[in-house]
């Protein structure tokens, strides 16, 4: 009997649970020979004490244990094979793993893609064999895996770190070894230590999803040399980061240069900046050093993160408080303002010379009780988001007694508390005690203050990412924009033009609803004069050319033309300048535009294609000095209005948006809408290689593109080979209009972030029975419409899941959602699970059947092999729909539920 699709899932989530931690292990390349990898791993496995088998065809016995010639000869099935043999032997060993149904392999061996083309081909061969047999592979060229809580050390590194709540992931084996050695002296514990090596199969996304389900892991540290598959990393980081903070130390920041490009945007973007933008988009925190890495990890793993930026600093040394304050403010935090009531209570028992404010300097003679009384008062301050306690060893201060009081206080305090016991041997015991009791400790006050700020910034960025945005345009507008842009690009293709003129470029912007100034083409001076008479003076004359990128550089822009004679001279001057500095056919006439006299700000809006991340959006100060000022910020599209607002705030020019020296305030809503529309252009038009809008002129409530230039990828390049957006754009291909059994017309489409208000209303129309059938439990309305819960549904990651909503098509009724269906992919498998829920008054009208048919269609387009649904025994309507649509139904006794499964490769 063939294995049911759902049985694959029961074997373990995401595949890695099948062999981590392992029950039975084979070590291929086991050895007794001193100073070898095979011996070092063997010794670690002996200390582990679990079931493992040495595999080495040249020995009958190793360390008193029977040695086997190959994987197939083992007496029982194994979970994990650790391979430590020369690279050329690995393909045959992997064949043995496939034949023996091994679930996972760690390839320690080097000699693969890192040595060049031959090694790359060898690596591809090994992974192809593994994929054929469903074997997940960590490595090659890695150190291995350590799971301290299981006492498992599957590496060649000596020693087992203590069990803790920090997962450490590294591509560098040597650096990982140094970190492990350092952890022993620093008393740092790990929930997992994983060396990923070349990431030929298991990548960041796989291991992040694995750690998301690990109850021991509270924070994840990554030492990264390359990101691998950006979409896999970003999808996993976005989901995992909400539960467990991810901190990344990425090598190579200073070596990354700006790539050469034709446009301003291309020269202003560099891959390291793009990586920063990717981290910001998912809430990943990038750190600068190893000391910062682990000090932050201590804070993130031991206490709740700040819900606000306001910190109280309690210290017995004024200088230390000042240092902490400086770093706090620089890194984004704030000093909390103490209430008059708190100040009076502190005055009642503190010496007259105390600081009378925050930092709360309780002076050098402070004893443990003075610290405790101050903490008790500060804990009652409503507008305080955390407390930093600083101690310097002085004659009247007992470091250990103060530490005990801090620990006792912290047990009843539910906000962040940090400690900094400054000094060496005299405070070592106290610091160790604080660490053991779960109080984050820091050697220096600046580190502690910065950790607090970073904690707040992390919380703030996650909240902002999932803040409900304002809607921008209808879905139908986006479909029309693509159609109209396709026509413009097809015209360029006919002439084999990749550098579009300003006129053509503005047409594309207009397709996406971005306002442009009226631009008229003139092939002669006479035409230019007629246009100017029509629109009125003063005007601007610009070169129209599909060969010149920067018109200003060759004198191709003349401003403030106020009469006929000046316009005639401008036409001739631009032609003359072009012929002098470019090819003869570079002059294709001029454009005539109305001169804008209003005061405003010149911005730049741009897009380019990163080789790894695909389209990247740039925003900042514009005009002719754009490269000089270097005031810009990058983001990965597509954006929401909230994300666009965050992007804008990262630039210096944003400070002028509230009005500056006679320039009126900027209509921020309009600007954000423009950025959202521009981001949609970038992700929906893969043929565009680079695009500049410079200047994007903002004045009052107007946001207008005054100049634009689009560069296309050569038409000889197939679109499938152009780097796609690393954050999948809204799937326009999954939009349908249909009719229910009662004649009601409905729109079925993927969910959007701005649907949260509609989803709240949708849940109000559900009965408890409908809720129970969908969620297998009774959930109150308050639980179902919680912002965090709904936002994670509405901010759907289309790489991982497709959530469809059904809306009634009606011109005279407000928009409402009447049904929701979700197809969630199983990471590491080629299948997915679906579920749906329909408002009670819209049930039995055929919507459930429509949803299932659309999900089947999506599954096929997403190249899935199978889909399943779980349903309760009493859910007769769903059982009928599943049977009618060709699903195989069976009852899973262990879970007391029905499973409907469908092989999409055979389904009609």
Secondary structure, 3 states (H helix, E strand, C coil): CCCCHHHHHHCCCCCHHHCCCCCEEEEECCCCCCCCHHHHHHHHHHHHCCEEEEECCCCCEECCEEEECCHHHCCCCCCEEEECCCHHHHHHHHHHHHHCCCCEEEECCCCCHHHCHHHHHHHHHHHHHHHHHCCEEEECCCCEEEEHHHCEEEECCCCCCCEEEEEEEECCHHHHHHHHHHHHHHCCCEEEEEECCCCCCCCHHHHHHHHHCCCCCCEEEEEECCCCCHHHHHHHHHHHCCCCEEEEEECCCCCCCECCCCCHHHHHCEHHHHHHHHHHHHCCEECCCHHHHHHHHHHHHHCCCCCCCEEEEEECCHHHHHHHHHHHHHCCCEECCCCHHHHHHHHCCCCCCCCCCCCEECCCCCCHHHHHHHHHHHCCCCCCCEEEEEEECCCCCCHHHHHHHHHHHHCCCCCEEEEEEECCHHHHHHHHHHHHCCCEEECCHHHHHHHHHHHHHHHHHHHHHCCCCCCCCCHHHHHHHHHHHHHHHHHHHHCCCCECCHHHHHHHHHHCCCCECCEEEECCHHHHHHHHHHHCCCEEEEECCCCCCCHHHHCCEEEEECCHHHHHHHHHHHHHHHHHHCCHHHCCCEEEEECCCCCCEEEEEEEEEECCCEEEEEEEECCCCHHHHCCEEEECCCCCHHHHHHHHHCCCHHHHCCCECCECCCCHHHHHHHHHHHHHHHHHCCCEEEEEEEEEEEECCEEEECCEEEEECCCCCCHHHCCCCCCCCCCHHHCEEEECCCCCEEEEEECCHHHHHHHHHHHHCCCHHHHHHHHCCCCCHHHHCCHHHHHHHHCCCCCCEEEEEEEECCCCCCCCEEEEEEEEECCCCCEEEEEEEECHHHCCCCHHHHHHHHHHHHHHHCCCCEEEEEECCCCHHHHHHHHHCCCEEEEECCCCEEEEEEECCCCC
